[in-house]
Amino acid sequence: MRRRLAALGMTAGLIVSLILGLAACGDPDQQMLSEGARSAREAVSGVRTAQLAAQSLLDGRIWAQPATVMVTDAEDALGQVATIFEARQPETDVSRQTYDLYSEALANAADGVTELRIAVRSGDLETVRQQVGQLDKTAEQLEQLGERAQ
C-alpha cells in the first residue's frame, strides 16, 4: 500500500512538473529570456577564448599566427550565436526589451572580438592589451545576462 501511494505521489509530482514546464514553454517572454540567457552563456565561451589567445600572445606563449586563428574562430562562433538569437521574433513588449538587451550585448561582444582580431593581425599589441581588458568586462556582462534565466 505504501509503495502504491509513494508511486502515485511521484507520478503526480512528475505530472505537475511537466505541466509547469510546458506552461513556461508557451510564455513568449520566458522563452525570449531563456534563449537570450543561453546565447549569452555560449557567447562567453567565444569571448573568453579570444581573450585567452590574445593574452597568450601578449605573454609570449604563442605566436601571432595561432593567436589570429583562435581569435578568428572565436569571432566566427560569436557571429553564429548572435545571428541565431537575432533571428528570433519578439512577440510582446517585454520580450522586445529582452531581445534588445541581449542583441546589444551579443553585438558588443562580437564587435570587441572583431577589434581584437584586427589588432592581433596588425601586430598592434597596445590595442590587443586594451581589448583584452575590455573583453573581460564584456564577458562579465554576458555571464550576468546568462544567469538571468537560471
Disulfide bonds with the S-S distance in Angstrom:
none
